[in-house]
Amino acid sequence: MSEAIVIGAGLGGLAAAARLAAAGHRVTVYESAPTVGGKLGLLQRDGFTFDTGPSLLTVPDVLEQLFTETGGPSGLHPVAVDPACAYRFADGTEFAMPHDPANVPAALDDALGAGAGASWQRLHDRSRRLWDLVGEPILRQPISLPALARMSLRPADLRAVAPWLTIDRLGRRMLPDPRLRTWLNRYATYSGSDPRRTPAVLGVTSFVEQEFGAWYVPGGLRRIVDASATRCTDLGVAIHTGTEVESVLMSGGRVSGVRVDGRDHHADVVVSNADADVLHDRLLPPKAMRRRRRSPRSMAGFVLMLGLSGRDPGPAHRVYFPADYDAEFDAIFGRRPEPVADPTVYVHAPDDPALRPDDDSEGWFVLVNAPAHDPGRGVDWDAPGLREHYADHVLDVLADRGVDVRPRIRFTETITPADLQRRTGAPGGAIYGTASHGPNAALRRPANRSPIPGLYLVGGSAHPGGGIPLVLMSAEIVARLIGPAGTAGASSAGRRTAIDPSPRLRRRST
């Protein structure tokens, strides 16, 4: 039986651990935080429960595959979110995105005017072709330069990928209504990026959300982490929380284990769920692995968790756009980053009795995009008074957009980018590691197999990226690269192993 060590018990680390244990490896997970989960955190106060990370699940098949392939169903039973999201634009227009894509064109025509639905349908059909090109062949496989090169040689494929276009330019080309262009640009933020610099191929995220549906796990998405940790322990994985890995050990040019609390622990393979920059800068010996060219950090987030009296029935997910969306990205990614003066405000207000103390209350998770914590060259989110001032400002913005919740507030909890850095280990609190800027963004994200034999990367800072489905895909890739215990892939860990085709994802079913 081979020894595998996983650094970090975020969702990617837990998923990789479960898959490796199911394949016969003896797996140990070390997590520096007192609890597992990473960015899929939890806050409880006065009878309220808040997810402090993702609030929406897409591509639920990927989640269910993790459990069915490691021992049995998850028991999570995701439910459809309908409408998937309600948008309010700066001119006061409101639009609720239906869960079923067949209903989207008519809903758009009703909200935005005749022709809006047809332009969305053209974009959706284009994205369907794009998903067929990159979904299974690229996202669920290790980074492959030959595969990308072959794609670039096929004119039809090259036109679909359109590496010369950004998401913003794609919207200007295909969506005449500026409100729809604003809607599309928001999907760049799903990778923590600026739509004016993000490759158009990442606009496929909008297709994925509509085609595979928006889903919610009753009791909160934190239950995904709890179920994953339980599956790990059922498979014999040893999970140590409050235990920080000090360094990755090497011997004979390959990984040999990790050092924890001054003691060396042997491993045949090491899987890092730590941020790729943390792995390179803090855990590996100097110059052990050549650094790829640094990309800018992704955006972070500033969060308010509001315990509210009374109920405001409505869609669970609500987005309030500003008049000048570009100004938001200028503030975050400019030469001198600063808190956004007029931010987009995202509200998650789930109608879930398990998350509130009584039927005359509700909890709101309020998020605005923010620059990463960077006291030297940008925003110092620990500066005295900034947290309180900006929290008040976000509430002012909501009130200006017709949603004044101040009279209902029982309490307010905040999470700044500096808090995110401390809680999750992500440098600057950058939620997605690095921003996906430039036509080669996918190639600049670290591969799942590192150049050091025996060392693998999993999680949002590695291929294929951040968000629950992609993080689970990264764990799937890593487990297949390592292979079952006792195989050549598991014992030599640096050689090429055959990659079996992944089960194809089913399109939506409600």
C-alpha positions in Angstrom: 0.0 0.0 0.0 1.4 3.4 -1.0 1.5 6.4 1.3 -0.2 9.6 0.2 -0.2 12.9 2.0 -2.7 15.7 1.2 -1.8 19.2 2.3 -5.0 21.1 3.0 -8.6 19.9 3.7 -10.4 22.2 1.4 -12.9 20.6 -0.9 -10.2 19.7 -3.5 -8.0 18.1 -0.8 -10.9 16.1 0.7 -12.1 15.0 -2.8 -8.6 13.9 -3.8 -8.1 12.1 -0.5 -11.4 10.2 -0.9 -10.5 9.1 -4.4 -7.0 8.0 -3.5 -8.3 6.1 -0.5 -10.9 4.4 -2.6 -8.1 3.4 -5.0 -6.2 1.7 -2.2 -3.8 4.3 -1.0 -3.2 5.0 2.7 -4.0 8.7 3.0 -3.2 11.3 5.6 -4.5 14.9 5.4 -3.0 17.8 7.2 -5.0 21.0 7.6 -3.6 24.1 9.4 -7.1 25.5 10.2 -9.1 24.1 13.2 -11.7 22.8 10.8 -11.9 21.3 7.3 -13.5 23.0 4.4 -11.3 25.8 3.3 -13.3 28.5 1.4 -16.5 26.5 2.0 -16.7 27.9 5.5 -19.5 28.2 8.0 -20.6 30.9 10.5 -23.2 30.4 13.2 -24.6 33.1 15.5 -27.8 33.5 17.5 -29.5 30.6 15.7 -28.5 31.8 12.2 -26.2 29.7 10.0 -24.3 31.2 7.0 -22.3 29.6 4.2 -19.2 31.8 4.0 -18.2 30.5 0.6 -20.1 29.4 -2.5 -23.9 29.6 -2.4 -24.7 28.0 -5.7 -23.9 24.6 -7.1 -23.6 24.0 -10.8 -22.9 20.7 -12.7 -24.1 18.6 -9.8 -23.2 15.4 -11.7 -19.5 16.1 -10.8 -20.3 16.1 -7.1 -22.4 13.0 -7.3 -19.7 11.2 -9.3 -17.2 11.8 -6.5 -19.5 9.9 -4.1 -20.7 7.1 -6.4 -17.1 6.4 -7.4 -15.8 6.3 -3.8 -18.5 4.1 -2.2 -22.1 5.3 -2.7 -24.5 8.2 -3.1 -23.8 11.5 -1.3 -27.3 11.8 0.3 -27.1 15.5 -0.3 -30.1 15.7 -2.7 -29.5 19.1 -4.4 -32.7 21.0 -5.3 -33.2 23.3 -8.3 -33.0 27.1 -7.7 -35.7 28.8 -9.7 -35.2 31.5 -10.7 -31.5 30.9 -10.8 -30.8 34.6 -10.1 -32.7 37.9 -10.1 -30.9 40.9 -11.6 -31.6 44.6 -11.1 -29.8 46.9 -13.5 -28.9 50.5 -13.0 -31.9 51.8 -14.9 -34.2 49.9 -12.6 -34.9 47.1 -15.0 -35.4 43.7 -13.3 -34.9 40.3 -14.8 -35.3 36.9 -13.2 -33.3 34.1 -15.0 -35.4 30.9 -15.2 -33.9 27.6 -14.1 -34.9 26.0 -17.4 -33.1 27.5 -20.4 -36.1 26.8 -22.6 -37.9 29.6 -20.7 -35.1 32.2 -20.9 -35.8 33.8 -24.3 -39.4 34.7 -23.5 -38.4 35.9 -20.1 -35.7 38.2 -21.6 -38.1 39.6 -24.2 -40.6 40.4 -21.4 -38.0 42.1 -19.3 -35.7 43.8 -21.7 -37.7 44.0 -24.9 -38.2 42.1 -28.2 -35.0 40.6 -29.6 -33.2 40.2 -26.2 -34.2 36.5 -26.1 -33.0 35.8 -29.6 -29.6 37.4 -29.0 -29.2 35.3 -25.8 -30.2 32.2 -27.7 -27.4 32.8 -30.3 -24.9 33.2 -27.5 -26.1 30.1 -25.8 -25.9 28.0 -29.0 -22.4 29.3 -29.6 -21.4 28.4 -26.1 -22.9 24.9 -26.5 -20.3 24.3 -29.3 -17.6 25.8 -27.1 -18.5 23.5 -24.2 -18.3 20.5 -26.4 -14.8 21.6 -27.3 -13.5 22.4 -23.8 -15.8 20.9 -21.2 -14.9 17.2 -21.2 -11.7 17.3 -23.4 -9.9 20.1 -21.6 -11.4 20.8 -18.2 -11.5 17.1 -17.1 -8.1 16.2 -18.4 -4.6 17.3 -17.5 -3.4 20.4 -19.3 -2.4 19.2 -22.8 -0.5 21.5 -25.1 -0.9 19.0 -28.0 -4.6 19.0 -27.6 -4.8 22.8 -27.6 -2.5 22.9 -30.6 -4.7 20.5 -32.5 -7.7 22.6 -31.7 -6.0 25.7 -33.0 -5.4 23.9 -36.3 -9.1 23.3 -37.0 -10.6 26.6 -38.3 -14.1 25.9 -37.0 -12.7 25.1 -33.5 -10.5 28.1 -33.6 -13.4 30.4 -34.5 -15.4 28.9 -31.6 -12.6 29.4 -29.0 -11.7 32.9 -30.5 -8.6 33.5 -28.4 -8.5 37.0 -29.8 -11.7 37.9 -28.0 -12.4 38.8 -24.4 -15.7 38.2 -22.7 -16.5 41.9 -22.9 -15.8 42.0 -26.6 -17.8 38.9 -27.2 -20.8 40.5 -25.5 -20.4 43.7 -27.6 -20.3 41.5 -30.7 -23.3 39.3 -29.9 -25.6 41.1 -27.4 -27.0 44.5 -28.6 -28.6 45.3 -25.3 -26.1 46.8 -22.9 -27.9 45.2 -19.9 -27.3 41.8 -21.3 -23.6 42.7 -21.9 -23.4 43.6 -18.2 -25.0 40.2 -17.3 -22.5 38.4 -19.4 -19.5 40.3 -18.0 -20.4 39.2 -14.5 -19.3 35.7 -15.4 -15.7 36.8 -15.6 -16.0 37.4 -11.8 -16.7 33.6 -11.4 -12.9 33.3 -12.0 -12.2 36.5 -10.1 -11.3 38.4 -13.3 -11.9 41.5 -15.3 -14.2 40.8 -18.3 -12.2 43.2 -20.5 -9.1 41.0 -20.0 -10.7 37.5 -19.6 -10.7 35.2 -22.7 -14.1 34.8 -24.3 -13.8 31.0 -23.8 -14.5 31.5 -20.1 -17.9 33.0 -21.1 -18.9 29.4 -21.4 -19.6 29.6 -17.6 -22.9 31.3 -18.4 -23.9 28.3 -20.6 -22.9 25.8 -17.9 -25.0 27.6 -15.3 -28.1 27.6 -17.5 -27.6 24.2 -19.3 -26.8 22.2 -16.2 -28.9 24.3 -13.9 -28.4 26.2 -10.6 -28.8 24.0 -7.5 -28.8 24.4 -3.7 -28.1 21.8 -1.0 -30.8 22.0 1.8 -29.1 22.9 5.0 -26.4 24.9 3.1 -23.5 24.1 0.8 -21.2 23.5 3.7 -22.9 20.1 3.9 -20.8 19.2 0.8 -17.7 19.5 2.9 -19.2 17.6 5.8 -20.2 14.7 3.5 -16.8 14.7 1.9 -15.0 14.6 5.2 -17.3 11.7 6.4 -16.6 9.8 3.2 -12.9 10.3 3.8 -13.0 8.9 7.4 -15.2 6.0 6.2 -12.5 5.1 3.8 -9.8 5.2 6.5 -8.3 8.6 5.7 -6.6 10.2 8.7 -7.5 13.9 8.9 -5.5 16.1 11.2 -6.8 19.7 11.7 -4.9 22.5 13.4 -1.8 20.9 12.0 0.4 22.9 9.7 2.7 21.5 7.1 6.1 23.3 7.5 7.7 22.0 4.3 7.6 19.5 1.5 10.5 17.1 1.7 12.5 15.9 -1.3 15.0 13.1 -1.8 16.8 12.1 -5.0 15.0 14.7 -7.1 11.5 13.6 -6.1 9.0 14.2 -3.3 9.6 12.1 -0.2 7.1 13.4 2.3 6.4 16.5 4.5 7.6 18.0 7.7 5.0 18.6 10.4 5.8 20.0 13.9 9.4 19.3 13.3 8.9 15.7 12.4 9.3 14.1 9.0 6.5 12.0 7.5 7.2 9.8 4.6 5.0 9.7 1.5 5.2 8.2 -2.0 3.0 11.0 -3.3 2.1 14.4 -1.9 -1.0 16.3 -3.1 -1.0 20.0 -2.3 -4.4 21.7 -1.8 -2.6 24.8 -0.7 -2.6 27.9 -2.9 0.0 27.3 -5.6 2.0 30.4 -4.6 2.1 29.2 -1.0 3.4 25.8 -2.2 6.1 27.4 -4.3 7.2 30.2 -1.9 6.8 28.6 1.5 6.7 24.8 1.4 9.2 23.8 -1.3 13.0 24.0 -1.1 14.3 27.1 -2.9 14.5 26.7 -6.6 13.0 23.2 -6.4 10.4 24.1 -9.0 10.7 26.8 -11.6 8.0 29.4 -11.2 5.7 30.1 -14.1 5.3 33.8 -14.9 3.3 35.4 -12.2 -0.3 36.3 -13.0 -2.1 39.0 -11.1 -4.1 37.9 -8.1 -7.8 37.3 -8.6 -10.2 39.6 -7.0 -11.2 38.9 -3.4 -14.5 39.6 -1.7 -15.9 41.8 1.1 -18.7 40.0 2.9 -21.5 41.0 5.2 -23.6 38.4 7.0 -26.8 39.9 8.2 -29.1 38.4 10.8 -32.5 40.1 9.9 -35.9 40.3 11.6 -38.9 39.6 9.3 -38.9 38.0 5.9 -38.6 39.4 2.4 -39.8 36.6 0.2 -38.0 36.6 -3.2 -35.4 34.8 -5.2 -32.6 33.3 -3.2 -29.9 34.9 -5.4 -30.1 38.6 -6.3 -27.6 40.8 -8.1 -27.8 44.6 -8.0 -25.6 46.2 -10.8 -24.0 49.7 -10.7 -24.3 52.3 -13.4 -20.6 52.0 -14.3 -19.5 48.3 -14.2 -16.1 49.1 -15.7 -15.3 51.4 -12.8 -15.6 48.4 -10.5 -12.8 46.5 -12.4 -10.7 49.6 -12.6 -10.8 50.0 -8.9 -9.9 46.3 -8.3 -7.3 45.8 -11.0 -5.9 49.3 -11.4 -2.4 50.4 -10.7 -3.4 51.5 -7.2 -6.3 49.2 -6.2 -9.0 50.6 -3.9 -12.3 49.5 -2.4 -15.0 49.9 -5.1 -17.1 53.0 -4.6 -20.2 51.8 -6.4 -20.0 48.0 -6.4 -22.1 45.3 -7.7 -23.9 43.8 -4.7 -24.7 40.1 -4.6 -27.2 38.8 -2.0 -27.9 35.2 -1.1 -31.1 35.0 0.9 -32.0 31.3 1.0 -35.5 30.3 2.2 -34.1 27.5 4.3 -35.6 26.9 7.8 -32.5 25.0 8.8 -30.5 28.3 8.6 -32.6 30.6 10.7 -33.8 30.6 14.3 -37.5 31.2 13.6 -40.0 32.0 10.9 -39.8 35.7 11.6 -36.2 36.0 10.5 -33.8 35.4 7.7 -30.1 35.5 7.1 -28.5 37.4 4.2 -25.1 36.8 2.8 -24.0 40.0 1.1 -20.9 40.0 -1.1 -19.2 42.7 -3.1 -16.1 42.2 -5.2 -12.9 43.7 -3.7 -9.2 44.0 -4.3 -7.0 41.5 -2.5 -5.4 42.4 0.8 -2.0 44.0 -0.1 -0.8 46.5 2.5 2.4 47.3 0.6 1.0 48.2 -2.9 -2.8 48.2 -2.5 -5.5 48.1 0.1 -4.7 47.3 3.7 -8.0 45.7 4.8 -6.7 45.7 8.4 -6.4 49.5 8.4 -8.2 50.9 11.5 -11.9 51.7 10.7 -11.9 50.4 7.1 -13.9 47.3 7.9 -16.7 49.3 9.7 -16.7 52.2 7.2 -16.9 49.9 4.1 -19.6 47.7 5.7 -21.7 50.9 6.3 -21.0 51.9 2.7 -22.3 48.6 1.3 -25.5 49.0 3.3 -25.8 52.5 1.8 -25.4 51.2 -1.7 -28.1 48.6 -1.1 -30.4 51.3 0.3 -29.8 53.5 -2.7 -30.9 50.6 -4.9 -34.1 50.3 -3.1 -33.2 47.6 -0.5 -32.8 49.3 2.9 -32.4 46.5 5.5 -31.0 48.6 8.3 -34.2 48.7 10.4 -34.3 44.9 10.3 -30.7 44.2 11.3 -30.2 42.1 14.5 -26.4 41.8 13.9 -23.8 42.1 11.3 -20.7 40.0 10.8 -18.0 40.9 8.3 -15.3 39.1 6.4 -12.6 41.1 4.7 -10.0 39.9 2.2 -7.5 40.0 5.1 -9.8 37.7 7.0 -10.0 35.4 4.0 -6.2 35.2 3.9 -6.0 34.3 7.5 -8.8 31.7 7.4 -8.0 30.0 4.1 -4.3 30.7 3.5 -5.1 32.3 0.1 -2.6 35.1 -0.4 -4.4 38.4 -0.1 -7.7 36.6 0.2 -7.7 36.2 -3.6 -10.6 33.7 -3.9 -9.5 32.1 -7.2 -5.7 32.4 -6.8 -4.8 34.2 -10.0 -6.9 36.2 -12.4 -7.7 34.6 -15.8 -6.3 37.5 -17.9 -4.9 37.1 -21.4 -5.4 34.5 -24.2 -3.1 32.0 -22.5 -4.7 32.2 -19.1 -5.4 28.5 -19.0 -1.8 27.7 -19.7 -0.5 29.9 -16.9 -2.6 28.1 -14.3 -0.4 25.5 -12.6 -0.8 21.9 -13.9 -2.1 19.2 -11.6 1.1 17.2 -12.1 4.0 19.3 -11.0 7.5 19.1 -12.6 8.7 17.4 -9.3 8.0 13.6 -9.4 5.4 12.6 -6.8 4.0 16.1 -6.3 0.5 17.0 -7.4 -1.6 20.1 -7.2 -5.4 20.2 -6.6 -7.9 23.0 -5.9 -8.9 26.4 -7.2 -5.4 27.7 -7.8 -4.5 24.8 -10.1 -6.0 23.5 -13.4 -8.9 23.7 -14.3 -9.7 26.6 -11.8 -12.0 27.7 -9.0 -15.6 26.9 -8.1 -17.0 23.7 -6.8 -17.3 21.7 -10.1 -13.8 22.7 -11.3 -12.2 21.9 -8.0 -13.8 18.5 -8.0 -12.6 18.0 -11.5 -9.0 18.8 -10.4 -9.3 16.1 -7.7 -10.5 13.6 -10.3 -7.6 14.5 -12.6 -5.1 14.1 -9.8 -6.4 10.7 -8.7 -6.3 9.4 -12.2 -2.7 10.7 -12.7 -1.6 8.9 -9.6 -3.6 5.8 -10.3 -4.5 2.9 -8.0 -2.1 1.8 -5.3 0.5 -0.6 -6.6 0.3 0.6 -10.2 3.2 2.1 -12.1 1.6 5.5 -11.8 1.3 5.3 -8.1 4.8 3.9 -7.4 6.8 6.0 -9.8 4.4 9.0 -9.7 6.3 11.0 -12.3 5.7 8.8 -15.4 2.9 9.3 -17.7 -0.2 7.2 -16.9 -3.1 6.5 -19.1 -6.1 8.7 -18.6 -9.4 6.9 -18.8 -12.2 8.9 -20.4 -14.3 10.6 -17.7 -18.0 9.8 -17.5 -19.8 12.3 -19.6 -21.8 14.9 -17.8 -25.6 14.7 -18.2 -27.3 17.9 -19.2 -29.9 19.2 -16.8 -32.7 17.1 -15.3 -35.1 18.6 -12.8 
